[in-house]
């Protein structure tokens, strides 16, 4: 059985846009993105990452409450 990731048929610019947007939001793993670019998986590449400037608002509020009470 032959299969292919449909994203592999996009233009390079579209692939870059999709892979960067979905990777930094934790929707795709590093290995998922590598598959789009026809690259082999890497060790630890199944982890999902989220950009640092995104925060859970509830967690931030709780952190601020803890800091004020300290």
N, CA, C, O and CB atoms as a CASP TS submission, in Angstrom:
PFRMAT TS
TARGET T0000
AUTHOR 0000-0000-0000
METHOD Language model
MODEL 1
PARENT N/A
ATOM      1  N   UNK     1       0.842  -1.167   0.000  1.00  0.00           N
ATOM      2  CA  UNK     1       0.000   0.000   0.000  1.00  0.00           C
ATOM      3  C   UNK     1       0.894   1.239   0.000  1.00  0.00           C
ATOM      4  O   UNK     1       1.813   1.344   0.812  1.00  0.00           O
ATOM      5  CB  UNK     1      -0.961  -0.007   1.215  1.00  0.00           C
ATOM      6  N   UNK     2       0.628   2.159  -0.894  1.00  0.00           N
ATOM      7  CA  UNK     2       1.351   3.416  -0.953  1.00  0.00           C
ATOM      8  C   UNK     2       0.486   4.528  -0.396  1.00  0.00           C
ATOM      9  O   UNK     2      -0.701   4.623  -0.708  1.00  0.00           O
ATOM     10  CB  UNK     2       1.783   3.733  -2.390  1.00  0.00           C
ATOM     11  N   UNK     3       1.088   5.367   0.428  1.00  0.00           N
ATOM     12  CA  UNK     3       0.371   6.530   0.951  1.00  0.00           C
ATOM     13  C   UNK     3       1.287   7.734   0.857  1.00  0.00           C
ATOM     14  O   UNK     3       2.505   7.594   0.744  1.00  0.00           O
ATOM     15  CB  UNK     3      -0.100   6.300   2.422  1.00  0.00           C
ATOM     16  N   UNK     4       0.701   8.910   0.905  1.00  0.00           N
ATOM     17  CA  UNK     4       1.484  10.142   0.890  1.00  0.00           C
ATOM     18  C   UNK     4       0.756  11.190   1.704  1.00  0.00           C
ATOM     19  O   UNK     4      -0.474  11.230   1.736  1.00  0.00           O
ATOM     20  CB  UNK     4       1.728  10.640  -0.560  1.00  0.00           C
ATOM     21  N   UNK     5       1.521  12.026   2.354  1.00  0.00           N
ATOM     22  CA  UNK     5       0.949  13.143   3.072  1.00  0.00           C
ATOM     23  C   UNK     5       0.516  14.176   2.036  1.00  0.00           C
ATOM     24  O   UNK     5       1.346  14.642   1.256  1.00  0.00           O
ATOM     25  CB  UNK     5       1.963  13.745   4.103  1.00  0.00           C
ATOM     26  N   UNK     6      -0.744  14.538   2.013  1.00  0.00           N
ATOM     27  CA  UNK     6      -1.262  15.460   0.997  1.00  0.00           C
ATOM     28  C   UNK     6      -0.576  16.816   1.059  1.00  0.00           C
ATOM     29  O   UNK     6      -0.514  17.523   0.053  1.00  0.00           O
ATOM     30  CB  UNK     6      -2.763  15.638   1.164  1.00  0.00           C
ATOM     31  N   UNK     7      -0.060  17.187   2.228  1.00  0.00           N
ATOM     32  CA  UNK     7       0.628  18.466   2.341  1.00  0.00           C
ATOM     33  C   UNK     7       1.935  18.475   1.539  1.00  0.00           C
ATOM     34  O   UNK     7       2.455  19.542   1.213  1.00  0.00           O
ATOM     35  CB  UNK     7       0.911  18.779   3.809  1.00  0.00           C
ATOM     36  N   UNK     8       2.461  17.297   1.223  1.00  0.00           N
ATOM     37  CA  UNK     8       3.701  17.230   0.461  1.00  0.00           C
ATOM     38  C   UNK     8       3.547  17.809  -0.942  1.00  0.00           C
ATOM     39  O   UNK     8       4.542  18.152  -1.581  1.00  0.00           O
ATOM     40  CB  UNK     8       4.177  15.797   0.374  1.00  0.00           C
ATOM     41  N   UNK     9       2.321  17.920  -1.423  1.00  0.00           N
ATOM     42  CA  UNK     9       2.093  18.415  -2.784  1.00  0.00           C
ATOM     43  C   UNK     9       1.876  19.915  -2.842  1.00  0.00           C
ATOM     44  O   UNK     9       1.644  20.457  -3.923  1.00  0.00           O
ATOM     45  CB  UNK     9       0.908  17.722  -3.388  1.00  0.00           C
ATOM     46  N   UNK    10       1.944  20.592  -1.722  1.00  0.00           N
ATOM     47  CA  UNK    10       1.789  22.048  -1.697  1.00  0.00           C
ATOM     48  C   UNK    10       3.071  22.703  -2.195  1.00  0.00           C
ATOM     49  O   UNK    10       4.119  22.064  -2.279  1.00  0.00           O
ATOM     50  CB  UNK    10       1.441  22.546  -0.267  1.00  0.00           C
ATOM     51  N   UNK    11       2.971  23.979  -2.522  1.00  0.00           N
ATOM     52  CA  UNK    11       4.185  24.720  -2.879  1.00  0.00           C
ATOM     53  C   UNK    11       5.060  24.834  -1.635  1.00  0.00           C
ATOM     54  O   UNK    11       4.573  24.695  -0.513  1.00  0.00           O
ATOM     55  CB  UNK    11       3.840  26.140  -3.457  1.00  0.00           C
ATOM     56  N   UNK    12       6.342  25.086  -1.833  1.00  0.00           N
ATOM     57  CA  UNK    12       7.253  25.211  -0.693  1.00  0.00           C
ATOM     58  C   UNK    12       6.837  26.354   0.229  1.00  0.00           C
ATOM     59  O   UNK    12       6.941  26.233   1.450  1.00  0.00           O
ATOM     60  CB  UNK    12       8.687  25.430  -1.181  1.00  0.00           C
ATOM     61  N   UNK    13       6.371  27.453  -0.338  1.00  0.00           N
ATOM     62  CA  UNK    13       5.936  28.583   0.482  1.00  0.00           C
ATOM     63  C   UNK    13       4.737  28.192   1.339  1.00  0.00           C
ATOM     64  O   UNK    13       4.678  28.533   2.521  1.00  0.00           O
ATOM     65  CB  UNK    13       5.585  29.793  -0.405  1.00  0.00           C
ATOM     66  N   UNK    14       3.782  27.476   0.747  1.00  0.00           N
ATOM     67  CA  UNK    14       2.608  27.033   1.501  1.00  0.00           C
ATOM     68  C   UNK    14       2.983  26.001   2.563  1.00  0.00           C
ATOM     69  O   UNK    14       2.453  26.026   3.674  1.00  0.00           O
ATOM     70  CB  UNK    14       1.560  26.450   0.553  1.00  0.00           C
ATOM     71  N   UNK    15       3.898  25.093   2.218  1.00  0.00           N
ATOM     72  CA  UNK    15       4.360  24.106   3.191  1.00  0.00           C
ATOM     73  C   UNK    15       5.021  24.794   4.384  1.00  0.00           C
ATOM     74  O   UNK    15       4.783  24.429   5.535  1.00  0.00           O
ATOM     75  CB  UNK    15       5.341  23.120   2.534  1.00  0.00           C
ATOM     76  N   UNK    16       5.851  25.792   4.093  1.00  0.00           N
ATOM     77  CA  UNK    16       6.539  26.519   5.159  1.00  0.00           C
ATOM     78  C   UNK    16       5.529  27.211   6.063  1.00  0.00           C
ATOM     79  O   UNK    16       5.657  27.162   7.286  1.00  0.00           O
ATOM     80  CB  UNK    16       7.522  27.547   4.571  1.00  0.00           C
ATOM     81  N   UNK    17       4.540  27.848   5.481  1.00  0.00           N
ATOM     82  CA  UNK    17       3.529  28.553   6.257  1.00  0.00           C
ATOM     83  C   UNK    17       2.739  27.576   7.130  1.00  0.00           C
ATOM     84  O   UNK    17       2.572  27.808   8.327  1.00  0.00           O
ATOM     85  CB  UNK    17       2.583  29.325   5.326  1.00  0.00           C
ATOM     86  N   UNK    18       2.259  26.499   6.540  1.00  0.00           N
ATOM     87  CA  UNK    18       1.464  25.524   7.291  1.00  0.00           C
ATOM     88  C   UNK    18       2.302  24.867   8.375  1.00  0.00           C
ATOM     89  O   UNK    18       1.869  24.772   9.523  1.00  0.00           O
ATOM     90  CB  UNK    18       0.887  24.458   6.351  1.00  0.00           C
ATOM     91  N   UNK    19       3.488  24.415   8.024  1.00  0.00           N
ATOM     92  CA  UNK    19       4.298  23.694   9.003  1.00  0.00           C
ATOM     93  C   UNK    19       4.709  24.595  10.158  1.00  0.00           C
ATOM     94  O   UNK    19       4.702  24.148  11.304  1.00  0.00           O
ATOM     95  CB  UNK    19       5.536  23.107   8.337  1.00  0.00           C
ATOM     96  N   UNK    20       5.063  25.841   9.899  1.00  0.00           N
ATOM     97  CA  UNK    20       5.467  26.721  10.997  1.00  0.00           C
ATOM     98  C   UNK    20       4.280  27.100  11.872  1.00  0.00           C
ATOM     99  O   UNK    20       4.410  27.168  13.094  1.00  0.00           O
ATOM    100  CB  UNK    20       6.131  27.982  10.450  1.00  0.00           C
ATOM    101  N   UNK    21       3.123  27.346  11.261  1.00  0.00           N
ATOM    102  CA  UNK    21       1.937  27.710  12.037  1.00  0.00           C
ATOM    103  C   UNK    21       1.447  26.554  12.908  1.00  0.00           C
ATOM    104  O   UNK    21       1.063  26.766  14.058  1.00  0.00           O
ATOM    105  CB  UNK    21       0.822  28.162  11.103  1.00  0.00           C
ATOM    106  N   UNK    22       1.456  25.347  12.375  1.00  0.00           N
ATOM    107  CA  UNK    22       0.944  24.206  13.122  1.00  0.00           C
ATOM    108  C   UNK    22       1.952  23.664  14.127  1.00  0.00           C
ATOM    109  O   UNK    22       1.566  23.118  15.160  1.00  0.00           O
ATOM    110  CB  UNK    22       0.541  23.113  12.170  1.00  0.00           C
ATOM    111  N   UNK    23       3.247  23.811  13.830  1.00  0.00           N
ATOM    112  CA  UNK    23       4.278  23.336  14.745  1.00  0.00           C
ATOM    113  C   UNK    23       4.309  24.177  16.012  1.00  0.00           C
ATOM    114  O   UNK    23       4.316  23.630  17.115  1.00  0.00           O
ATOM    115  CB  UNK    23       5.646  23.356  14.066  1.00  0.00           C
ATOM    116  N   UNK    24       4.328  25.497  15.871  1.00  0.00           N
ATOM    117  CA  UNK    24       4.502  26.337  17.057  1.00  0.00           C
ATOM    118  C   UNK    24       3.245  26.468  17.903  1.00  0.00           C
ATOM    119  O   UNK    24       3.272  27.095  18.962  1.00  0.00           O
ATOM    120  CB  UNK    24       4.958  27.699  16.643  1.00  0.00           C
ATOM    121  N   UNK    25       2.159  25.889  17.453  1.00  0.00           N
ATOM    122  CA  UNK    25       0.934  25.862  18.250  1.00  0.00           C
ATOM    123  C   UNK    25       0.676  24.481  18.850  1.00  0.00           C
ATOM    124  O   UNK    25      -0.352  24.266  19.492  1.00  0.00           O
ATOM    125  CB  UNK    25      -0.255  26.284  17.396  1.00  0.00           C
ATOM    126  N   UNK    26       1.596  23.554  18.646  1.00  0.00           N
ATOM    127  CA  UNK    26       1.482  22.230  19.226  1.00  0.00           C
ATOM    128  C   UNK    26       0.518  21.314  18.505  1.00  0.00           C
ATOM    129  O   UNK    26       0.167  20.254  19.025  1.00  0.00           O
ATOM    130  CB  UNK    26       1.073  22.348  20.629  1.00  0.00           C
ATOM    131  N   UNK    27       0.085  21.700  17.323  1.00  0.00           N
ATOM    132  CA  UNK    27      -0.849  20.872  16.557  1.00  0.00           C
ATOM    133  C   UNK    27      -0.106  19.737  15.863  1.00  0.00           C
ATOM    134  O   UNK    27      -0.613  18.619  15.769  1.00  0.00           O
ATOM    135  CB  UNK    27      -1.609  21.725  15.521  1.00  0.00           C
ATOM    136  N   UNK    28       1.093  20.030  15.381  1.00  0.00           N
ATOM    137  CA  UNK    28       1.935  19.015  14.744  1.00  0.00           C
ATOM    138  C   UNK    28       3.223  18.873  15.540  1.00  0.00           C
ATOM    139  O   UNK    28       3.692  19.825  16.164  1.00  0.00           O
ATOM    140  CB  UNK    28       2.240  19.384  13.260  1.00  0.00           C
ATOM    141  N   UNK    29       3.784  17.675  15.509  1.00  0.00           N
ATOM    142  CA  UNK    29       5.075  17.445  16.148  1.00  0.00           C
ATOM    143  C   UNK    29       6.189  17.755  15.146  1.00  0.00           C
ATOM    144  O   UNK    29       5.939  17.981  13.962  1.00  0.00           O
ATOM    145  CB  UNK    29       5.187  15.979  16.670  1.00  0.00           C
ATOM    146  N   UNK    30       7.404  17.758  15.647  1.00  0.00           N
ATOM    147  CA  UNK    30       8.563  17.991  14.782  1.00  0.00           C
ATOM    148  C   UNK    30       8.619  16.927  13.694  1.00  0.00           C
ATOM    149  O   UNK    30       8.894  17.237  12.535  1.00  0.00           O
ATOM    150  CB  UNK    30       9.876  17.993  15.605  1.00  0.00           C
ATOM    151  N   UNK    31       8.360  15.675  14.060  1.00  0.00           N
ATOM    152  CA  UNK    31       8.401  14.602  13.059  1.00  0.00           C
ATOM    153  C   UNK    31       7.262  14.725  12.057  1.00  0.00           C
ATOM    154  O   UNK    31       7.433  14.353  10.896  1.00  0.00           O
ATOM    155  CB  UNK    31       8.342  13.239  13.742  1.00  0.00           C
ATOM    156  N   UNK    32       6.106  15.235  12.470  1.00  0.00           N
ATOM    157  CA  UNK    32       5.017  15.475  11.520  1.00  0.00           C
ATOM    158  C   UNK    32       5.457  16.476  10.456  1.00  0.00           C
ATOM    159  O   UNK    32       5.202  16.288   9.267  1.00  0.00           O
ATOM    160  CB  UNK    32       3.755  15.989  12.254  1.00  0.00           C
ATOM    161  N   UNK    33       6.120  17.539  10.898  1.00  0.00           N
ATOM    162  CA  UNK    33       6.596  18.566   9.961  1.00  0.00           C
ATOM    163  C   UNK    33       7.697  17.997   9.075  1.00  0.00           C
ATOM    164  O   UNK    33       7.736  18.279   7.878  1.00  0.00           O
ATOM    165  CB  UNK    33       7.111  19.814  10.724  1.00  0.00           C
ATOM    166  N   UNK    34       8.574  17.214   9.642  1.00  0.00           N
ATOM    167  CA  UNK    34       9.646  16.607   8.841  1.00  0.00           C
ATOM    168  C   UNK    34       9.071  15.707   7.757  1.00  0.00           C
ATOM    169  O   UNK    34       9.634  15.612   6.666  1.00  0.00           O
ATOM    170  CB  UNK    34      10.602  15.804   9.737  1.00  0.00           C
ATOM    171  N   UNK    35       7.956  15.046   8.046  1.00  0.00           N
ATOM    172  CA  UNK    35       7.311  14.204   7.049  1.00  0.00           C
ATOM    173  C   UNK    35       6.825  15.046   5.862  1.00  0.00           C
ATOM    174  O   UNK    35       6.950  14.630   4.710  1.00  0.00           O
ATOM    175  CB  UNK    35       6.136  13.434   7.680  1.00  0.00           C
ATOM    176  N   UNK    36       6.276  16.218   6.147  1.00  0.00           N
ATOM    177  CA  UNK    36       5.826  17.111   5.068  1.00  0.00           C
ATOM    178  C   UNK    36       6.982  17.442   4.139  1.00  0.00           C
ATOM    179  O   UNK    36       6.809  17.508   2.922  1.00  0.00           O
ATOM    180  CB  UNK    36       5.220  18.410   5.646  1.00  0.00           C
ATOM    181  N   UNK    37       8.165  17.649   4.715  1.00  0.00           N
ATOM    182  CA  UNK    37       9.344  18.019   3.931  1.00  0.00           C
ATOM    183  C   UNK    37      10.119  16.800   3.437  1.00  0.00           C
ATOM    184  O   UNK    37      11.230  16.926   2.922  1.00  0.00           O
ATOM    185  CB  UNK    37      10.258  18.903   4.757  1.00  0.00           C
ATOM    186  N   UNK    38       9.516  15.610   3.601  1.00  0.00           N
ATOM    187  CA  UNK    38      10.130  14.366   3.141  1.00  0.00           C
ATOM    188  C   UNK    38      11.483  14.115   3.799  1.00  0.00           C
ATOM    189  O   UNK    38      12.439  13.691   3.150  1.00  0.00           O
ATOM    190  CB  UNK    38      10.293  14.393   1.632  1.00  0.00           C
ATOM    191  N   UNK    39      11.541  14.388   5.104  1.00  0.00           N
ATOM    192  CA  UNK    39      12.748  14.164   5.885  1.00  0.00           C
ATOM    193  C   UNK    39      12.488  13.031   6.874  1.00  0.00           C
ATOM    194  O   UNK    39      11.346  12.821   7.284  1.00  0.00           O
ATOM    195  CB  UNK    39      13.186  15.463   6.625  1.00  0.00           C
ATOM    196  N   UNK    40      13.526  12.305   7.257  1.00  0.00           N
ATOM    197  CA  UNK    40      13.332  11.201   8.201  1.00  0.00           C
ATOM    198  C   UNK    40      13.017  11.726   9.603  1.00  0.00           C
ATOM    199  O   UNK    40      13.399  12.844   9.947  1.00  0.00           O
ATOM    200  CB  UNK    40      14.582  10.305   8.241  1.00  0.00           C
ATOM    201  N   UNK    41      12.326  10.926  10.405  1.00  0.00           N
ATOM    202  CA  UNK    41      12.049  11.343  11.782  1.00  0.00           C
ATOM    203  C   UNK    41      13.324  11.403  12.609  1.00  0.00           C
ATOM    204  O   UNK    41      14.325  10.768  12.275  1.00  0.00           O
ATOM    205  CB  UNK    41      11.050  10.390  12.437  1.00  0.00           C
ATOM    206  N   UNK    42      13.279  12.171  13.687  1.00  0.00           N
ATOM    207  CA  UNK    42      14.415  12.289  14.598  1.00  0.00           C
ATOM    208  C   UNK    42      13.991  11.804  15.977  1.00  0.00           C
ATOM    209  O   UNK    42      12.807  11.826  16.316  1.00  0.00           O
ATOM    210  CB  UNK    42      14.937  13.756  14.662  1.00  0.00           C
ATOM    211  N   UNK    43      14.965  11.366  16.770  1.00  0.00           N
ATOM    212  CA  UNK    43      14.680  10.952  18.146  1.00  0.00           C
ATOM    213  C   UNK    43      14.115  12.129  18.921  1.00  0.00           C
ATOM    214  O   UNK    43      14.645  13.238  18.853  1.00  0.00           O
ATOM    215  CB  UNK    43      15.955  10.405  18.840  1.00  0.00           C
ATOM    216  N   UNK    44      13.047  11.889  19.653  1.00  0.00           N
ATOM    217  CA  UNK    44      12.412  12.941  20.438  1.00  0.00           C
ATOM    218  C   UNK    44      11.533  13.864  19.620  1.00  0.00           C
ATOM    219  O   UNK    44      10.989  14.833  20.148  1.00  0.00           O
ATOM    220  CB  UNK    44      13.450  13.745  21.129  1.00  0.00           C
ATOM    221  N   UNK    45      11.388  13.576  18.342  1.00  0.00           N
ATOM    222  CA  UNK    45      10.645  14.456  17.445  1.00  0.00           C
ATOM    223  C   UNK    45       9.140  14.320  17.511  1.00  0.00           C
ATOM    224  O   UNK    45       8.424  15.038  16.813  1.00  0.00           O
ATOM    225  CB  UNK    45      11.073  14.214  16.068  1.00  0.00           C
ATOM    226  N   UNK    46       8.644  13.410  18.340  1.00  0.00           N
ATOM    227  CA  UNK    46       7.197  13.267  18.478  1.00  0.00           C
ATOM    228  C   UNK    46       6.628  14.208  19.535  1.00  0.00           C
ATOM    229  O   UNK    46       5.413  14.266  19.727  1.00  0.00           O
ATOM    230  CB  UNK    46       6.846  11.830  18.826  1.00  0.00           C
ATOM    231  N   UNK    47       7.495  14.940  20.217  1.00  0.00           N
ATOM    232  CA  UNK    47       7.040  15.917  21.207  1.00  0.00           C
ATOM    233  C   UNK    47       6.415  17.104  20.492  1.00  0.00           C
ATOM    234  O   UNK    47       6.832  17.472  19.394  1.00  0.00           O
ATOM    235  CB  UNK    47       8.210  16.380  22.116  1.00  0.00           C
ATOM    236  N   UNK    48       5.433  17.685  21.113  1.00  0.00           N
ATOM    237  CA  UNK    48       4.779  18.876  20.561  1.00  0.00           C
ATOM    238  C   UNK    48       5.257  20.086  21.349  1.00  0.00           C
ATOM    239  O   UNK    48       5.366  20.043  22.575  1.00  0.00           O
ATOM    240  CB  UNK    48       3.212  18.751  20.616  1.00  0.00           C
ATOM    241  N   UNK    49       5.541  21.161  20.631  1.00  0.00           N
ATOM    242  CA  UNK    49       6.048  22.378  21.268  1.00  0.00           C
ATOM    243  C   UNK    49       5.065  23.528  21.055  1.00  0.00           C
ATOM    244  O   UNK    49       4.284  23.527  20.103  1.00  0.00           O
ATOM    245  CB  UNK    49       7.446  22.750  20.708  1.00  0.00           C
ATOM    246  N   UNK    50       5.117  24.488  21.938  1.00  0.00           N
ATOM    247  CA  UNK    50       4.274  25.671  21.828  1.00  0.00           C
ATOM    248  C   UNK    50       5.171  26.890  22.016  1.00  0.00           C
ATOM    249  O   UNK    50       6.046  26.902  22.882  1.00  0.00           O
ATOM    250  CB  UNK    50       3.101  25.648  22.882  1.00  0.00           C
ATOM    251  N   UNK    51       4.946  27.910  21.200  1.00  0.00           N
ATOM    252  CA  UNK    51       5.753  29.125  21.285  1.00  0.00           C
ATOM    253  C   UNK    51       5.694  29.723  22.681  1.00  0.00           C
ATOM    254  O   UNK    51       4.671  29.639  23.361  1.00  0.00           O
ATOM    255  CB  UNK    51       5.285  30.151  20.255  1.00  0.00           C
ATOM    256  N   UNK    52       6.781  30.318  23.093  1.00  0.00           N
ATOM    257  CA  UNK    52       6.900  30.856  24.445  1.00  0.00           C
ATOM    258  C   UNK    52       6.030  32.043  24.758  1.00  0.00           C
ATOM    259  O   UNK    52       5.709  32.268  25.924  1.00  0.00           O
ATOM    260  CB  UNK    52       8.276  31.227  24.689  1.00  0.00           C
ATOM    261  N   UNK    53       5.634  32.812  23.767  1.00  0.00           N
ATOM    262  CA  UNK    53       4.834  33.991  24.092  1.00  0.00           C
ATOM    263  C   UNK    53       3.350  33.686  24.239  1.00  0.00           C
ATOM    264  O   UNK    53       2.563  34.586  24.530  1.00  0.00           O
ATOM    265  CB  UNK    53       5.022  35.038  23.035  1.00  0.00           C
ATOM    266  N   UNK    54       2.963  32.449  24.045  1.00  0.00           N
ATOM    267  CA  UNK    54       1.581  32.054  24.289  1.00  0.00           C
ATOM    268  C   UNK    54       1.464  31.583  25.739  1.00  0.00           C
ATOM    269  O   UNK    54       2.256  30.757  26.194  1.00  0.00           O
ATOM    270  CB  UNK    54       1.127  30.933  23.291  1.00  0.00           C
ATOM    271  N   UNK    55       0.506  32.094  26.438  1.00  0.00           N
ATOM    272  CA  UNK    55       0.324  31.739  27.838  1.00  0.00           C
ATOM    273  C   UNK    55      -1.113  31.345  28.095  1.00  0.00           C
ATOM    274  O   UNK    55      -2.031  31.839  27.441  1.00  0.00           O
ATOM    275  CB  UNK    55       0.729  32.894  28.749  1.00  0.00           C
ATOM    276  N   UNK    56      -1.299  30.470  29.033  1.00  0.00           N
ATOM    277  CA  UNK    56      -2.627  30.134  29.507  1.00  0.00           C
ATOM    278  C   UNK    56      -3.022  31.239  30.479  1.00  0.00           C
ATOM    279  O   UNK    56      -2.362  31.431  31.500  1.00  0.00           O
ATOM    280  CB  UNK    56      -2.671  28.703  30.182  1.00  0.00           C
ATOM    281  N   UNK    57      -4.075  31.953  30.176  1.00  0.00           N
ATOM    282  CA  UNK    57      -4.474  33.111  30.977  1.00  0.00           C
ATOM    283  C   UNK    57      -4.762  32.718  32.419  1.00  0.00           C
ATOM    284  O   UNK    57      -4.398  33.448  33.342  1.00  0.00           O
ATOM    285  CB  UNK    57      -5.701  33.782  30.367  1.00  0.00           C
ATOM    286  N   UNK    58      -5.411  31.576  32.628  1.00  0.00           N
ATOM    287  CA  UNK    58      -5.722  31.139  33.988  1.00  0.00           C
ATOM    288  C   UNK    58      -4.448  30.886  34.789  1.00  0.00           C
ATOM    289  O   UNK    58      -4.378  31.233  35.968  1.00  0.00           O
ATOM    290  CB  UNK    58      -6.583  29.874  33.957  1.00  0.00           C
ATOM    291  N   UNK    59      -3.449  30.287  34.159  1.00  0.00           N
ATOM    292  CA  UNK    59      -2.194  30.032  34.860  1.00  0.00           C
ATOM    293  C   UNK    59      -1.494  31.334  35.216  1.00  0.00           C
ATOM    294  O   UNK    59      -0.940  31.454  36.309  1.00  0.00           O
ATOM    295  CB  UNK    59      -1.275  29.156  34.009  1.00  0.00           C
ATOM    296  N   UNK    60      -1.506  32.317  34.312  1.00  0.00           N
ATOM    297  CA  UNK    60      -0.862  33.600  34.584  1.00  0.00           C
ATOM    298  C   UNK    60      -1.537  34.304  35.754  1.00  0.00           C
ATOM    299  O   UNK    60      -0.861  34.870  36.613  1.00  0.00           O
ATOM    300  CB  UNK    60      -0.896  34.494  33.338  1.00  0.00           C
ATOM    301  N   UNK    61      -2.868  34.271  35.792  1.00  0.00           N
ATOM    302  CA  UNK    61      -3.595  34.913  36.890  1.00  0.00           C
ATOM    303  C   UNK    61      -3.217  34.254  38.213  1.00  0.00           C
ATOM    304  O   UNK    61      -2.977  34.943  39.204  1.00  0.00           O
ATOM    305  CB  UNK    61      -5.129  34.831  36.660  1.00  0.00           C
ATOM    306  N   UNK    62      -3.163  32.922  38.232  1.00  0.00           N
ATOM    307  CA  UNK    62      -2.785  32.200  39.452  1.00  0.00           C
ATOM    308  C   UNK    62      -1.357  32.525  39.875  1.00  0.00           C
ATOM    309  O   UNK    62      -1.089  32.660  41.069  1.00  0.00           O
ATOM    310  CB  UNK    62      -2.934  30.692  39.242  1.00  0.00           C
ATOM    311  N   UNK    63      -0.430  32.653  38.917  1.00  0.00           N
ATOM    312  CA  UNK    63       0.957  33.012  39.230  1.00  0.00           C
ATOM    313  C   UNK    63       1.015  34.395  39.858  1.00  0.00           C
ATOM    314  O   UNK    63       1.747  34.609  40.824  1.00  0.00           O
ATOM    315  CB  UNK    63       1.834  32.966  37.963  1.00  0.00           C
ATOM    316  N   UNK    64       0.248  35.337  39.316  1.00  0.00           N
ATOM    317  CA  UNK    64       0.243  36.693  39.850  1.00  0.00           C
ATOM    318  C   UNK    64      -0.325  36.717  41.268  1.00  0.00           C
ATOM    319  O   UNK    64       0.171  37.456  42.118  1.00  0.00           O
ATOM    320  CB  UNK    64      -0.567  37.623  38.937  1.00  0.00           C
ATOM    321  N   UNK    65      -1.346  35.926  41.529  1.00  0.00           N
ATOM    322  CA  UNK    65      -1.924  35.846  42.878  1.00  0.00           C
ATOM    323  C   UNK    65      -0.895  35.295  43.865  1.00  0.00           C
ATOM    324  O   UNK    65      -0.770  35.791  44.984  1.00  0.00           O
ATOM    325  CB  UNK    65      -3.197  34.957  42.876  1.00  0.00           C
ATOM    326  N   UNK    66      -0.176  34.285  43.448  1.00  0.00           N
ATOM    327  CA  UNK    66       0.843  33.692  44.316  1.00  0.00           C
ATOM    328  C   UNK    66       1.939  34.710  44.610  1.00  0.00           C
ATOM    329  O   UNK    66       2.382  34.836  45.752  1.00  0.00           O
ATOM    330  CB  UNK    66       1.446  32.425  43.667  1.00  0.00           C
ATOM    331  N   UNK    67       2.384  35.446  43.572  1.00  0.00           N
ATOM    332  CA  UNK    67       3.436  36.454  43.749  1.00  0.00           C
ATOM    333  C   UNK    67       2.987  37.560  44.705  1.00  0.00           C
ATOM    334  O   UNK    67       3.791  38.027  45.513  1.00  0.00           O
ATOM    335  CB  UNK    67       3.829  37.060  42.392  1.00  0.00           C
ATOM    336  N   UNK    68       1.741  37.985  44.635  1.00  0.00           N
ATOM    337  CA  UNK    68       1.244  39.064  45.511  1.00  0.00           C
ATOM    338  C   UNK    68       1.129  38.602  46.951  1.00  0.00           C
ATOM    339  O   UNK    68       1.288  39.392  47.882  1.00  0.00           O
ATOM    340  CB  UNK    68      -0.118  39.570  45.023  1.00  0.00           C
ATOM    341  N   UNK    69       0.849  37.302  47.133  1.00  0.00           N
ATOM    342  CA  UNK    69       0.704  36.775  48.490  1.00  0.00           C
ATOM    343  C   UNK    69       2.030  36.386  49.122  1.00  0.00           C
ATOM    344  O   UNK    69       2.081  36.102  50.319  1.00  0.00           O
ATOM    345  CB  UNK    69      -0.208  35.585  48.480  1.00  0.00           C
ATOM    346  N   UNK    70       3.083  36.368  48.354  1.00  0.00           N
ATOM    347  CA  UNK    70       4.377  35.919  48.873  1.00  0.00           C
ATOM    348  C   UNK    70       5.066  36.991  49.686  1.00  0.00           C
ATOM    349  O   UNK    70       6.166  36.770  50.193  1.00  0.00           O
ATOM    350  CB  UNK    70       5.276  35.490  47.738  1.00  0.00           C
TER
END
